[in-house]
Structures are given as structure tokens and as C-alpha cells.
């Protein structure tokens, strides 16, 4: 046994961080699939196939919320607890959970483990990682407990106390981790609570804080002044606020929904996936607005997906700099060329993944319109979970494509690509020659 452990440890130690993180998510998905297939997880009158169990597990670990089968109608309380656990693991990250367990057990956290958490949370260095993981776990428990309490005040009016408590805990975990799972049954999501202000605002609050990122929340808690915040925090907060406002205005202009509904879906499209109106009834213009919000997504180091708000902001500053003939900057700070190059690379890779997946879905699912398939793929890539209602009826091949897109969206296209490519430092510099552009 010790020899096996040592061999596994040495194998993991030799792997690059991106590969270890991807393997961790893949293992969690496979374990979740096995647990969801157990008889104790499935209701007596329900049937869960291998592909649907795999789809559900992937959607949970990748904190997406797309569902091939209704969680409440097919899974027992144990199965629903498994889904909630997978969502929690996916939101915090496999490495953060692992380090948290090591801390709880009183074991020493190795340099390799610290480095993995650094990569997973997008931290500059691995100093203070143990303290950071502790803070992340405390923040998560605090937000989810507060969300569960507020949600309980709503759900207790319609369900028995114990059942309402279970729904509240599940909903709070899903909302803070930006995963659009629900256990209300009947594929209804939160449509029955369309006019409930408390649940709408509670859900929005959990989604927003979960999508800001742990580093930003900690920075806000420590500085308590916008001027003192780091450039990253300022960028994330400003971009998030602008996207929420613009998204709300555009959705209200294109759809026949209330202001609360417009705000809720503007928030939810930022990788959460909850809905209080039927997305299938939205106009093409409204669906396009949601697609843009879903593609941009949440922020680095958060529980959400997408190309990230900071990536979008950096690209905008670079374009502004090109038009004004000035170096890209924000909040009296210059933006490095490395940041700019990485932002454009991530966006291009993401667009390639989305385009390839949309093409495959058009070939595999010709019975659906282009906007339905495009929306489904962008939702999967942004780990959002919103759908026009076609997910349960997709073919096995179509579901496999969506599974791959969800996995890519959670791990990151850049991370998946860097897993297999050795990026050696350039040892030669060639002469420069102009290329005609535009």
C-alpha cells in the first residue's frame, strides 16, 4: 500500500499544475457518476442512464446547472446531497478542498499542494496559501449559511420545515457556487418564485459575491475603501457593475418581463443559470444578450466560468489604447503586455471551442434552430446552466459534446491546451517585418 501511495505521489509530483487540476476534476466527475448510479441515489419510479448520470455529474462539478434529467424527480435525498457535494467541490476547486482537508487533519501542506492552489485560485505566489484557503472556506460557509437562512424564510411557507431546510441548503450552495441546479421538481427552476423579492435578492446576492472571486471579497473586507483596493479588485467590481446594469437595461428592452426579472437574469447569466422566466420564450435579441453575458462570465478565482470580466476589461483597454495612441491603463496603473496577450489568447481559444462545438451540434442536432444550439453551447462553456429547454432531448452524441464543453469551460481552454504543450523559453529573436492588417 505504501509503495502504491508513493508511486501515485511521484506521478502527481511530475505533472504540470494544469494537468493535475484537470485530472482532479475528471476524477471527481467519474466518482460522482458512480455515486449517482447507485440504487440509493435513484428514486424507485425513476430511471437514470449512464449518459445522464455522467451529464449530471459533469454539470455539478463544473458548476454549470444544465440538466438532462430533473434532479428532484429522479434522485433521492442522498442523490441530491451527492449533487450538492459535487457542486461544492467544483465551486471551491478540487485542490482547495484537498488542502482544506489536510489543514483539518493537522497535516503539513507541501509546496506542491500550495503551488496547485496558487494556480487554481490565480494567485501571484504561494506565500500565505494556507491562510488564504482557511479564509476561503470560512467565507464560503458564512455566505452559504446566511443564504440558507434567508432562503428558508421563503421555502418554509410552501414546504414542511425539514424539507424546506434541505431545499434552502441546496439552493444556497448552488447559488453561491454559481450553479443553476434546483430541487423544486418539474424542470421549473425558480419560476414559481418569480415575484418573491426576498428569494430573488438573496439568490442574486449569493451569485454576485460568488462570481466576484474570493480574492476580491477578501480585499474588500480588508481595505473597506474602493480607493485602497488592488487594481484587480477595481477592474472586477467596475466591470461586473457595468455588465449587470447594461444587461438589465437590454433585457428589459427586449423582453416582456419585470425590472426584477431583467435584473435577475442579468445576474444569473453571469454563470449562475437560475431563471424566473421561461428562457425558451425569450426573443432572439434577448437570447443574444444572455449569450454575450454568459461568454464573458464571472471573475478569476471565483466559482464562475466564462472568459472572465478582467479578460474582457483588458481587451477593451487595449482597443481604447490603439484608438487614442496611448498605452493601455486603468485607475492610474499601466496594464502589462503579458496581461494583454493572455487576454486575447484566452478569448480566441474560447471562441474556437464555442465555434467548433456549435458546428458539431448543428450536425448532430439538426432538428433545433441555430440560436437554440448556440445558446446551449455558450451556456455550457460559460458554466451557466441556462437553456431554451432542449437539453433533456439531446442525443447521446450531443450530450457528450456539451459534457466536453462544460469541462473545458470549468478547467479553462488555456489550461487544457497548456497541459500538452511544453512552452520553452525562446532562445532566438528574428528581425521584424510589417504585415498588412485590415
C-alpha positions in Angstrom: 0.0 0.0 0.0 2.8 2.4 0.9 4.5 1.6 -2.4 1.3 2.4 -4.3 0.9 5.7 -2.5 4.5 6.6 -3.1 4.1 5.8 -6.8 0.9 7.9 -7.1 2.6 10.8 -5.2 5.7 10.7 -7.5 3.4 10.6 -10.6 1.4 13.6 -9.5 4.6 15.5 -8.5 6.0 15.2 -12.0 2.8 16.5 -13.7 2.4 20.2 -14.5 -0.2 22.0 -12.3 -2.8 22.4 -15.1 -2.8 18.7 -15.8 -3.2 17.8 -12.1 -6.1 20.2 -11.8 -7.8 18.8 -14.9 -7.2 15.3 -13.6 -8.7 16.2 -10.3 -11.9 17.5 -11.9 -12.1 14.4 -14.1 -11.8 12.0 -11.2 -14.4 14.0 -9.2 -16.8 13.7 -12.2 -16.2 9.9 -12.6 -16.7 9.3 -8.8 -19.9 11.5 -8.9 -21.2 9.5 -11.9 -20.7 6.2 -10.0 -22.5 7.6 -6.9 -25.4 8.9 -8.9 -25.9 5.4 -10.5 -26.2 3.7 -7.1 -29.7 2.4 -6.2 -29.7 4.5 -3.0 -29.3 7.7 -5.2 -32.2 6.9 -7.6 -35.9 7.1 -6.8 -37.9 3.9 -7.1 -40.0 5.1 -10.0 -37.2 6.8 -11.9 -34.5 5.7 -14.3 -31.1 7.2 -14.6 -28.9 6.1 -17.6 -25.1 6.2 -17.6 -25.0 9.2 -20.0 -27.5 11.2 -17.9 -25.6 10.4 -14.7 -22.3 11.5 -16.4 -24.0 14.6 -17.7 -25.4 15.5 -14.2 -22.1 14.8 -12.5 -20.2 16.9 -15.1 -22.7 19.7 -14.8 -22.4 19.7 -11.0 -18.6 19.5 -10.8 -18.3 22.2 -13.5 -20.8 24.3 -11.5 -23.0 24.6 -14.6 -26.6 23.6 -13.9 -27.6 22.2 -17.3 -29.7 19.1 -16.6 -30.6 16.2 -18.8 -33.0 14.9 -16.1 -34.7 16.8 -13.3 -32.7 16.5 -10.1 -35.7 16.4 -7.7 -37.8 14.0 -9.8 -35.0 11.4 -10.4 -32.7 11.5 -7.3 -33.4 10.7 -3.7 -32.3 12.9 -0.8 -28.9 11.0 -0.9 -28.6 11.6 -4.6 -29.4 15.3 -4.2 -26.8 15.5 -1.4 -24.3 14.0 -3.8 -25.1 16.7 -6.4 -24.8 19.4 -3.8 -21.4 17.9 -2.7 -20.2 17.8 -6.3 -21.3 21.5 -6.8 -19.4 22.4 -3.6 -16.2 20.6 -4.8 -16.5 22.2 -8.2 -17.0 25.7 -6.9 -14.2 25.6 -4.4 -11.9 23.6 -6.6 -10.5 20.1 -6.1 -7.1 21.4 -4.9 -8.7 23.9 -2.3 -10.8 21.1 -0.9 -7.8 18.8 -0.7 -5.7 21.4 1.1 -8.7 22.2 3.4 -8.9 18.5 4.4 -5.1 18.4 5.1 -5.4 21.5 7.3 -8.4 20.0 9.2 -6.4 16.8 9.7 -3.5 18.8 11.0 -1.1 17.6 8.3 1.6 19.7 6.7 0.7 21.3 3.3 3.5 20.6 0.8 5.0 23.1 -1.6 3.4 21.2 -4.5 0.0 21.5 -2.9 0.4 25.2 -2.3 1.5 25.7 -5.9 -1.6 23.8 -7.2 -3.9 26.1 -5.1 -2.0 29.1 -6.4 -2.7 28.0 -10.0 -6.4 27.1 -9.2 -7.1 30.5 -7.5 -5.0 32.6 -9.8 -2.8 33.9 -7.0 0.5 35.6 -7.7 2.6 33.5 -5.4 2.1 30.6 -2.9 3.0 32.5 0.2 0.1 32.6 2.6 -1.7 29.9 0.7 -2.7 28.1 3.9 -4.2 31.2 5.4 -5.9 32.0 2.1 -7.5 28.5 1.9 -8.8 28.9 5.5 -10.3 32.3 4.6 -11.9 30.9 1.5 -13.5 28.1 3.5 -14.8 30.4 6.2 -16.2 32.8 3.6 -17.9 30.0 1.8 -19.5 28.6 4.9 -20.6 32.1 6.0 -22.2 33.1 2.8 -23.9 29.8 2.3 -25.2 29.7 5.9 -26.6 33.2 5.5 -28.2 32.3 2.1 -29.7 29.2 3.5 -31.3 31.1 6.4 -32.8 33.7 4.2 -34.0 31.1 1.6 -35.6 29.1 4.5 -37.8 32.1 5.3 -39.3 31.7 1.8 -39.3 27.9 1.3 -40.8 27.2 4.7 -44.0 28.9 3.6 -44.5 26.2 1.0 -42.8 23.1 2.4 -42.6 21.2 5.7 -39.7 22.6 7.9 -37.3 19.7 7.3 -37.9 19.6 3.5 -37.7 23.4 3.4 -34.3 23.3 5.2 -33.0 20.8 2.7 -34.1 22.9 -0.3 -32.6 26.0 1.3 -29.2 24.4 1.9 -29.1 23.0 -1.6 -30.2 26.3 -3.1 -27.7 28.3 -1.2 -24.8 26.0 -2.2 -25.9 26.1 -5.8 -26.3 29.9 -5.9 -23.0 30.8 -4.2 -21.2 28.4 -6.4 -22.9 29.9 -9.5 -24.6 26.6 -10.4 -28.2 26.7 -11.6 -29.3 23.4 -10.0 -32.7 23.3 -8.2 -34.6 20.6 -6.4 -38.2 22.0 -6.8 -39.1 19.4 -9.4 -40.8 19.5 -12.8 -38.0 21.4 -14.5 -39.5 24.6 -13.1 -36.3 26.2 -11.7 -37.3 29.4 -9.8 -40.3 30.3 -12.0 -42.8 29.7 -9.1 -40.9 32.4 -7.1 -40.8 34.9 -9.9 -42.4 37.6 -7.7 -40.7 36.8 -4.4 -38.5 39.7 -3.8 -36.6 38.1 -0.8 -35.6 35.0 -2.7 -34.8 36.9 -5.8 -32.5 39.3 -4.0 -30.9 36.6 -1.8 -30.1 34.5 -4.9 -28.7 37.5 -6.7 -26.6 38.4 -3.7 -25.1 34.9 -3.5 -24.4 34.8 -7.2 -22.8 38.2 -7.3 -20.4 37.5 -4.3 -19.6 34.0 -5.6 -18.8 35.5 -9.0 -16.6 38.3 -7.7 -14.0 35.9 -6.6 -12.5 35.1 -3.2 -9.5 37.4 -3.6 -11.8 40.4 -4.3 -14.1 39.7 -1.4 -11.1 39.4 1.0 -9.7 42.6 -0.5 -13.0 44.4 0.1 -13.1 43.1 3.7 -9.6 44.2 4.5 -9.5 47.6 2.7 -13.1 48.8 3.0 -12.4 51.6 0.6 -12.6 51.5 -3.2 -9.5 53.7 -3.5 -7.4 51.3 -1.4 -8.4 48.2 -3.4 -5.9 46.5 -5.7 -6.2 47.1 -9.5 -7.6 43.6 -9.9 -10.4 44.3 -7.5 -11.3 47.6 -9.0 -11.4 46.1 -12.5 -13.6 43.2 -11.4 -16.0 45.4 -9.4 -16.3 48.0 -12.1 -16.7 45.6 -15.0 -19.2 43.5 -13.1 -21.3 46.5 -12.2 -21.4 47.8 -15.7 -22.3 44.4 -17.2 -25.1 44.0 -14.6 -26.6 47.4 -15.4 -26.3 47.1 -19.2 -27.6 43.6 -19.1 -30.6 44.6 -17.1 -31.5 47.5 -19.4 -31.1 45.4 -22.6 -33.2 42.5 -21.3 -35.9 44.9 -20.1 -35.9 46.5 -23.6 -36.1 43.2 -25.5 -38.3 41.1 -23.2 -41.7 41.5 -21.7 -40.5 40.9 -18.1 -40.4 42.9 -14.9 -37.4 45.0 -13.8 -36.7 42.4 -11.1 -36.8 39.7 -13.8 -34.4 41.7 -16.0 -32.0 42.3 -13.2 -32.2 38.6 -12.0 -31.4 37.2 -15.4 -28.6 39.8 -16.0 -27.1 38.5 -12.7 -27.9 34.8 -13.4 -26.4 34.9 -16.9 -23.0 35.7 -15.3 -22.6 31.9 -15.0 -25.3 31.0 -12.4 -28.1 29.6 -14.5 -31.2 30.2 -12.4 -34.3 31.5 -14.2 -37.6 33.0 -13.0 -39.0 33.2 -16.6 -39.0 30.6 -19.3 -35.9 31.1 -21.4 -37.4 29.2 -24.3 -39.9 32.1 -24.7 -37.3 34.8 -24.9 -36.8 36.6 -28.2 -33.6 36.1 -30.3 -32.4 39.5 -29.2 -32.8 38.6 -25.6 -31.1 35.3 -26.1 -28.2 37.1 -27.8 -27.8 39.5 -24.8 -27.7 36.5 -22.5 -25.1 34.8 -24.7 -22.8 37.8 -24.5 -23.1 37.9 -20.7 -22.6 34.2 -20.4 -19.5 34.2 -22.6 -17.9 37.0 -20.5 -18.9 35.2 -17.3 -17.6 35.8 -13.8 -14.2 36.8 -12.4 -10.9 35.0 -11.9 -10.6 33.0 -8.7 -14.4 32.8 -8.4 -16.9 29.9 -8.6 -18.0 31.0 -12.1 -16.8 30.5 -15.7 -16.6 32.4 -19.0 -13.5 34.2 -20.3 -13.8 36.4 -17.1 -14.5 40.0 -16.5 -10.9 41.0 -16.2 -10.1 39.5 -19.6 -12.9 41.5 -21.2 -11.8 44.7 -19.4 -8.1 44.3 -20.5 -9.1 43.8 -24.1 -11.3 46.9 -24.1 -8.4 49.0 -22.6 -6.1 47.7 -25.3 -8.5 48.6 -28.0 -9.0 52.0 -26.4 -5.3 52.5 -26.3 -4.9 51.7 -30.0 -7.5 54.3 -30.9 -6.1 57.0 -28.6 -2.5 56.2 -29.3 -1.9 55.7 -25.5 -0.6 52.8 -23.5 -3.4 50.7 -22.0 -4.1 51.7 -18.5 -6.8 51.8 -15.8 -7.1 53.5 -12.4 -3.7 55.2 -12.9 -2.0 51.9 -13.4 -0.5 50.5 -16.6 -1.6 47.1 -17.9 1.3 44.8 -18.9 1.7 43.4 -22.4 1.7 39.9 -20.9 -1.8 40.5 -19.5 -3.0 41.9 -22.8 -1.6 38.9 -24.8 -3.0 36.4 -22.4 -6.4 38.1 -22.5 -6.6 37.9 -26.3 -5.3 34.3 -26.4 -7.9 33.1 -23.9 -10.6 34.8 -25.8 -9.5 33.4 -29.2 -9.2 29.9 -27.7 -12.6 30.2 -26.1 -14.2 31.3 -29.4 -12.6 28.4 -31.2 -14.0 25.9 -28.6 -17.5 27.5 -28.9 -17.4 27.6 -32.7 -16.3 24.0 -33.0 -18.9 22.8 -30.6 -21.7 24.8 -32.3 -20.7 23.3 -35.6 -20.8 19.7 -34.2 -24.2 20.4 -32.5 -25.6 21.7 -35.8 -24.5 18.4 -37.4 -25.7 16.2 -34.6 -28.9 18.0 -33.7 -30.3 19.4 -37.0 -33.9 19.5 -35.6 -33.1 22.5 -33.4 -32.6 26.1 -34.6 -29.1 27.7 -34.7 -29.9 30.1 -31.9 -31.0 27.3 -29.6 -27.8 25.3 -30.2 -25.6 28.4 -30.0 -27.2 29.3 -26.7 -26.8 25.8 -25.3 -23.1 25.7 -26.2 -22.3 29.2 -24.8 -24.2 28.3 -21.7 -22.2 25.1 -21.3 -18.9 26.9 -22.0 -19.7 29.7 -19.5 -20.7 27.1 -17.0 -24.0 28.9 -16.7 -26.8 26.4 -16.9 -29.5 28.4 -18.7 -31.2 26.6 -21.5 -34.1 27.1 -24.0 -35.3 23.7 -22.9 -33.6 21.3 -25.4 -31.1 19.7 -23.0 -33.1 16.7 -21.9 -33.9 15.8 -25.6 -30.4 15.9 -26.9 -28.9 12.7 -28.4 -26.1 10.8 -26.6 -23.6 12.3 -29.0 -25.0 15.8 -28.4 -24.8 15.4 -24.7 -21.2 14.2 -25.0 -20.3 17.4 -26.9 -21.9 19.5 -24.1 -20.1 17.5 -21.4 -16.8 18.3 -23.1 -17.7 22.0 -23.4 -18.7 22.2 -19.8 -15.4 20.5 -18.7 -13.4 22.9 -20.9 -15.3 25.9 -19.6 -14.6 25.0 -16.0 -10.9 24.0 -16.3 -10.2 26.6 -19.0 -9.3 26.3 -22.6 -5.9 27.8 -22.0 -5.2 25.3 -19.1 -6.2 22.3 -21.3 -4.0 23.4 -24.1 -1.0 24.1 -21.9 -1.4 20.6 -20.4 0.1 19.0 -23.5 2.4 21.7 -24.9 5.9 22.4 -23.4 6.3 26.1 -23.7 10.1 26.5 -23.9 11.6 29.9 -23.5 12.5 31.4 -26.9 16.3 31.4 -27.5 16.3 33.3 -30.7 14.8 36.6 -31.9 14.1 37.3 -35.5 14.1 40.5 -37.4 10.8 42.4 -37.6 8.8 42.9 -40.8 5.4 44.5 -41.2 2.3 42.6 -42.1 -0.6 44.4 -43.7 -3.6 44.3 -41.3 -7.2 45.3 -42.1 
